[in-house]
Amino acid sequence: MFATAIAPPAYAQSPAPSAATEAIGGESFVAAAVRQVGPAVVRIDTEKTITRQARDPIYEDPFLRDFFGGGFPRQPQEELLRGQGSGFIIDNTGNILTNAHVVNGADRVVVTLKDGRSFDAVVEGFDEVTDLAVVKIDDGEDDVLPVATLGDSDAVEVGDWAIAVGNPLGLDNTVTLGIVSTLKRTSSSVGIPGKRLEFIQTDAAINPGNSGGPLVNQRGEVIGINTAIRADAMGIGFAIPINKAKEIKDMLARGETVAHPYIGVQIANLTPEQARLNNADINSGMYLPEVNGVLVIRVLEGTPAAAAGLRRGDVILQVNGTPIRSADGLQIKVENTKIGDAIELQIQRGDRPMSVQVKTAELREQSD
């Protein structure tokens, strides 16, 4: 498990209301942006059959219930689950970018274009760590498919306009307008610490069914992939930066596995206040240095961290000379290295500062 502190968001002031109605050649910039990206936005419907162990109604008879003593025989029962999300076409061969959680495990995927045509789709590849997937359709025609223009999420600034396009709650071709509220919102702060992502936060409404659809700027360029994460996040939406998708979309389209580096520790944030509380507890069984850093809660066996000699209770202070103050920060540092690279960790073990070199390996299960 990971524990990270949630910093208050740096909310931006909304642009002047009149800006939303500024016309580009007689139409608002919102209409112009949607006209550009809208045809490339698709609805994705999924079906998945699962098997549950169901109790036969005959055993509801009181006599049989007493006879079996409550240990009723159960029979396998198939159940069809349906899901829905959004996506957008990224090339004229029919590749579509969406969220992994929209299509992962689906037995059937159906894509519906804005013009009403529907196609069975194939999941080419998905990556659970980044929650990204590519599905492919074949329209069987020589028509040129509408393709979304991918922007540059590194150029996005707090206060920029953000337009979400998708199919929330099954309502096709829905558009919502907001602004970019903050950047680099950590995955743990939005409730999914294992994703190793930094999100764009927006006040454009993103609801179930919007997942996988594009978040675009005022020029209609995709800057993020909408992700409906928290049901309690009213008025707050999150999007995966499009530059993260650019890094792996071609690999996913080829059906390749996306490799992620890791070192093999479970971690939590540590502050001086937390350390003092721990040290004052006679039952804690562990002395912690009163510093800001990342506490190693567990070192997994057979991992690079174990081979390097990291221990439970070590506090990581720096990675390759850069101060680290949060578990998310360590995750991002590790994610941005290449598999097999050696990283130097400055740690504190009790009162003793140390330097430990850890060689990253390919992630096989969730840890850092």
N, C-alpha and C positions, 0 to 999 in steps of 0.2 A: 504494500500500500504506500501511497505517497501522501504527504501532508504539506500543503503549501499555503502561505498567507495570501489572502485576497486583497490586493491593493485597490483603493477606490478609483473608479474610472475617471479619466481626464475627459470629461464631456465637453464637446465643442458647442459654441453658440450657433444656432441655426442661421443660415444665410438669410438675407432680407427676403420676405415673402414675395416681393415683386420680381426677384430673380427667377423664381420658378416659372414665371409666365413670360420670360423673355423669349421672343420669337426668333427662329432661324428660318428665314425665307417664308414668314407667315405662319409657322407652326411653333409650338413651344419646344424647348430643347428635350423635354421628356418624351413628347410624341415623336420627335426626330430620332431619339435614341432607341425607342421601342420599335420604330419602323425599321431600323437597321438590324437590331438583334432578334426581334420577335419571330420572324420566320424560321430561325434556327433553333428556337426553344421547343422542346418536345415534352410530351407527357409519357411517363413510364409506368406501366401497370405490371405487377408481378403476381405469380401464383406459386405457392409452395405447399406440398402435401406433407403433413407430419402424422406420426402414429402415436396415439395415446392409449394408455391402458384404461379401458372403461369397464365399469361394473355392469353386468347383465341385470336389467330391471327385475328379472324373475327372483333375484335374491333379496329383493325388498320385502318379500313375504316374511312376516314375523317368525313363522316356524323355521324357515330356512336360515334366517338370521341367527336364531338361537342355536340351530344345529351346527352351523359353521363357526359359531363363536365370534362373529365379526370378521373372520378371515375369508372374505368373499373371493371366489375365483374372478379373475379379471380377463377381459378379452381385448385384443388389440383393435383399435378403431381409428380409421383414417379421417383426417380433418383437413380441409382445404383452407389455407390462409391466403388472403389477398392483401396486397400492398400497393402503394402509389407514391410516385415521386416525379421529379423533373430532371431534365438534362438539356444539353445543347450540342449541336453538331459542330465538330471541330475541323473536319476536312471533307472533301467531296467524295471520299470513298465510303462515307457512311459511319465513321467513328463518332461516338457520342460520349462526352464526359459527364459523369454524375458522381454521386456519393456511393461508396462501397456498401454502406448499410441499406441503401435502396434496393440493391440487386443481389447481395451476397446470399447464397443458399437458395435462390429462386429456381424452381423447376421450369418456369416459363416466363419470358420477358416480352412484353408487347410495347412497341413504341408508336405513338400517334403524333404525326406532324400537325402543324398549325392548319394546313389545308385539309385536314380530315383523314388523310391516308394513314393506315395502320400496317405495321410490319412486325413479324416475329424477329426478335433480336437475339444475338449471341453475346454472352459476357466474355469478352476477350481477356480481361484481366482485372484484378482488384488488389488493393493494398489496404489492409485493415489499420495499419499504423497511421497512415495519412487520411484514411477514410475516402479514398478516391478509387474510381473504377472507370473502365472504358467498355461500352457495349457497341455492337456494330449491327447495322441494318444493310440490306441489299434491296434497293428499290426496283431492281430488275429493268431499269430504263436508262436511257442515255441522258435524261434530264440532269442538269446541274443542281445539286442539293444546296440549299442555303447554308452558309457557314458563318459562325460567329467570329468576330474579330477579337483576338486575345490582346488585352492591354498589358500594362506594366504595373503590377501591384506595388513595386518598390517606389513608384512615383506618386502613390496615393498619399494625401495629407489629411489630417484631422480637419473636418469642416467641409470637405469635398462632398458634392452631391453623390448619392448612392441610390440606384434604381434596381429593385428586385423584380425579376420576372419569373413566373412559374405557374404552378397549378395547385395552390393551397386548398386543402379540403375538397379536392376534385373539381374545383372551379377553374376551367381552362383559361389560359392567357390572361392571368391576373397580374397587374402592375402596381407596385407600391413605391412610394418616394420617401427618401429620408436623407440623412447625412452620415458621413463617417464619424462615429462618435469617439473612437479611439483605435489605435493600432497595436499590434503585438499583444493582444489579450491572450494570456497563457491558457493552455488546454486544461490544466488542473483548476484554474479559477472559474472555468465554466463547467466543471464536473466530469471531465474525461481525461484524467492524468496520463493515461497510456497512449494518447494519440500523438504526442511529440509535435504539436502544432502551435503556431501563434496566429490567432484569428483577427480578422477585421471585424470590429464591432460597429453595428449600425442601428439606427432607430427605424429603418424601413422594416415593415412587418414581414417576418419570415415564419411560416407555419407549416405543419405537416402537409406534405404535398409539394412544398417549395424546395424541399431538400434536393440538391443536385442541380438546381436551376442557376442561372447566372445572376451575379450582382454586377451591374455595369455603371460606368461613369456617364457624364452628360454627353459624351460623344458616342455612346453605344458600344464602347469597348468593354470586354469582360475583365473585371478586376478581381473577382472572387467567385467561389462556388458556394451558394447558400447552403447552410446546414442548420436544420432545426434540431436543437440540442436539449434545451431545458423547457419543460412545460410551464415552469413558474416565471420564465423570463418575459413577462408581458412588456411589450414595447421595446424589446431588445432583440436584435438578430445578430447572428455570427456567420462569417463567410471565410472559407479557406482561401488564402491569397492565391491568385492565378499563377504566380511565378512558381509556387510549390508544385502545381499541377504540370507546368511546362517541363519541370525537371524529369518527370516520370511518365508522362502520358504516352510517349512513344514505346516505352518498355511495356506498359500495360496493354497497348494495342497489339503488341507482338506476343502477348501471353507470357511474358517473362516475370519472374519473381523479383520484386524490388527488395534489395538487401539493405538492412539497416544495421549500423554498428551499435555495439553495446559493451559494457564492462562487467555487468553482473552484480549490481547492488540494488537494494531497496533503501530509499532515502526519505528524509523529511527536512523541512526548514528548521533551523536552530537560531534562536536569539539569546542574548545574555539573560533576559528575564526568564525564558524557559529553562535555561541551564541552571540558574539560581534556584528555581522551584524544584528542579530535579535533584540538585545536590542537597537541598534541605530535607528531602524525603528519605528517611532512614531505610525505607523499603525499596528504593530505586535500584540498588545494586550496581550503579554505574556513576562514575564521576564524569561530568561534562565540562569542558572549558567554557567560560562565560564570554563567548564570541558570537558574531554573526557568521553563519556558514551553513553547510549542508551536512546533516547528521547521517551517518551510515547506520541504518537500523538492522540490516541483515546482509551478509555476503553469501551469495549462492554458490554452492559447491560446483567445482569443475569449471569455473568461469575465469575470465582474465583478472577480475578483482581478487579472486581467491589465490590465483597464481602469483599475483603481485604482493600478497601479504596484507591486503586491507582487512580491517577487523571491525566488528560491531562496536560502535561507540566512537570510531574515528570521525573527525570533523573535517570536511573538505573545505579549504579556504580559497584555493586558486586552481585554475586549470591553464597550463601553459603560460603562467605568469599573469593571467587575467583573474581578478577577484570574482568569486562566485558567492552570491548571497541567497540563492534560492534553488530548490530542487529543479524547477523549470529551467533555470539558467544552466544547470549541469546537463539536463536532458538535451538542450539545444546545442551545447558545446559538443557533446558526444555525437549527436546526430550529424553535425557538420564536419565530422572527421571521416576519413576513408577507413574501410575495414582493413585491419592490420597495422594501422598507424599507432605509434606509441604516443601517449599523452602523459604529461608530467603533472602530477597532483601534489600541491602543497597541502599537507594535512596537519592537524594537531591531535595527538594521542595523549589524552590527559593533559599534563603540563608541557609535553615535549613536542616541539615542531619537527616535522619530518617531510621528506620528499619521496614520493613513490611514483614509479613509472609503470603505466598500465598499457598493454597493447590491446586495442579494440578487436572484437570478433563479431561475427554475424549474429544478429538477434534471432534466437529460436523461440523464446518465450518472453512475456512481458517483464522487463526489468530495465535497468539503465547500465 
